[in-house]
Amino acid sequence: MTKISRDEIKKRGFGRFFRSFGYSIEGLKYAYKYEQSMLVHVIATICVVAANFFFHVSGMEWLVTLLAIGMVLAAELINTAIEAVVDLVTLDIHPLAKIAKDCGSAATFVLAIMAAAMGVVVYVPYIMNLLGL
């Protein structure tokens, strides 16, 4: 059996570069279709973008909320990848597999909590103003 080096597999070129976008889209579609948490994050994203338009937030506040959205979605995708690799290695309930999956999930959870805190900082003044407080 002939071995192919990683260097041969990872050749560069415009075709490979543009195909990589397709692979990224496939990953997004998979996570959206099969990961319940990704659906929750997408709904939260839609709500945040709508709130940004509704409250006419500043440019800096747009940046903060978009950064928070991107971090949470990226963490969810990384968590999905970790879970897939663990499942590839073993479907048995193994203590190390549990640690890997739980820590991946915890990373997304921590970022989601931080994003929510960022949302509180951004939106509370607007909500208080809307309520006349």
N, C-alpha and C positions, 0 to 999 in steps of 0.2 A: 504494500500500500504506500503510495507516494504522499509524503507530508507536504502541505502548503504552508509557507511561513506567514506569519501575521502581517509582515510587510507587504506581501503580495495581495492579501485580502484588503488591506487598508490603502490601496492605491488612491491617488488623488486625481481629480479631474472635475470638469464642470458637470458632467452627467451624474457622477456620484454625488457631487455637492447638491444638485437640485433634487435627486432622488431622496436625499436625507430629509428634505422637507416633508416628503410623502410619508416617510417612516414616522416622523414626529406627529403628523396628523393622524396616522393610524393609532399611535399611542394615546393621543387625546380622545379619539373615538372609542377606543377600548375602555379607557377609564370612565368615560361618561356613560357608556352602555352597561358596564358590569360593576362599577364601584358606587355603591349607594352614597358614600360620603362625597364623591365628586359631584353628584347631582345636587346635594345640599350646598356645596361650595359654589356651584354655578348659579343657583338660585340666590345665594347671598351676594354674589357678584352683580347680578342684575339689580338687586335691591340697592346696593351701594351706588352703582352708576346712576340709577334713577334718583336716589337721594342727592347725589352731587348736582344733578341738573335742577332738581326741585329747589334746593337751598342756594343755588348759584355759588358754590364754594369757590374759594380762591385757587389760583394756579398751584400754589404750594400744597393746599389741601387735596387737590386732585392728585398730585404726585404722591403724597403720603398714602392715600387710599388705594391708588393703583399699585404702589409698591407692596402694600399689605396683601392685596388680592393676588398679585403675582407670586409672592412668597408662599401663601397658603396653597395655591393651586400646584406650584412646583413641589412643595412638600408632599402633597397628596399623590402626585405622580411618582415621586421617589419611593414613597411608602408602598405604592402598588407594585413597583419594580422589586422592592425588597421581598414582598410577600410572594411574588411570582418565582423569584430565585429560590427562596426557602422551599416552596412547594415543588420546585424542580428537583431539589436535592432530596427532600423527604416529605412524604405525606403523613408520616408517623408523628405522634405528639411527642416531641423531644424537647427537653428543657431549653436547649440552645436555640431551637427553632422558635419557641415561644418568646424568648428574650428578643430575638431579632425582630419578630413581628410586633411585639408590644412596644419596643423602643421606636420602631418606625412610625407606629401609630401615635406614640407619645410626642414625637417631634412635630407631627402635623397638628396635634392637639395644642401644644404650646404655642405654635405660630398662630393658630386660629384664635386662641385667647388673647394673644398680643394684638392681633388685628382688630379684635372686638374692642380692646382697650383704646387702640388708636381711633377707632370709630367713635367711641365715647368722647374723646378729647376733641375730635373734629365736629361732631354733630350736636353735642349738648348746648353749646352757645346758640346755635341756630334754632334749636327746639325751644330753648328758654325765650329767645327773641320772638318766636312765632306765638308762644303762649303769653307774651307780654310780661314776662318775669324779669 
